[in-house]
Amino acid sequence: MLVGTYLIYATVMVLAHPRMIYPFGPDAFDNPQFRQEIVAGRDVAMAIADGDDDPAVLFFMGNGGSLSYFTNSLAAHLTAGRTIAAMEYPGGAGIPGKASEAGLKADALAAYDWLAARHDGPIVVQGVSLGTGLAIHVAASRQVEAILLDAPYTSLCELMTKAAYLPACYLPGVQKWRSVDDVPALAAPVLIQHGTADQLIPVTYGERLAAMMQEAGLPVTFHAVEAATHNNLSGQPGYQDRINTFLAGVVK
């Protein structure tokens, strides 16, 4: 009886888990500093802000699903005068479509190729939370000058396992988001910022990812931001300064 109930629970969770990974908000991104562009072929929606200073930043947000919720992260680059190309996700902020790991990763590569065809200078990738998996995936497949990660994870399915008491990393049909699988293919220096009070993705995940990257021979700068939570990391003092200092040292 208990085994049958557990199997039913597991089946329901496998079917329902995309709603938990992608609880995208409806608020459309409306910032006069950005213009909207569509990447042909995959119809990827992009928000673009042109800057005067290299590099260009290819930005991947978290699972809020609307760039409206990531204004502090975007402002760090706007203030510095960098070009920003921020990918919008299908299913959030009024963007048509439905999100999936495979689809978002394909969109992210298309977004990079689109940006690289238009920007002559270096490209930096930045990911926040869910978006760190996209930033790492792009950096493993394309040439980037630096990787910026805010509150990253090793494997999203590990977090699912703890939340649902299911072996999510081994269940068929689960979108696993295993960032660790892309680490061996990375070559660019990495900046990780992670809040010590982050309860959604605890700082230990960022520390583990940093250690794996260092073992792979990558130069990694890790900042544990005291008392920062998952949602206020980019608003903490020093957030923008750490990005500026890091990029000044690695982007030529």
Secondary structure, DSSP 4 states (H G I P E B T S, - for coil): -HHHHHHHHHHHHHHHHHHHH----------TT-EEEEETTTTEEEEEE--SEEEEEEEE--TT-SGGGGHHHHHHHHHHTEEEEEEPPTTSTT--S---HHHHHHHHHHHHHHHHTT--S-EEEEEETHHHHHHHHHHHHS--SEEEEES--SBHHHHHHHHHTS-GGGSTT----BGGGGGGG--S-EEEEEETT-SSS-HHHHHHHHHHHHHTT--EEEEEETT--TTTGGGSTTHHHHHHHHHHHH--
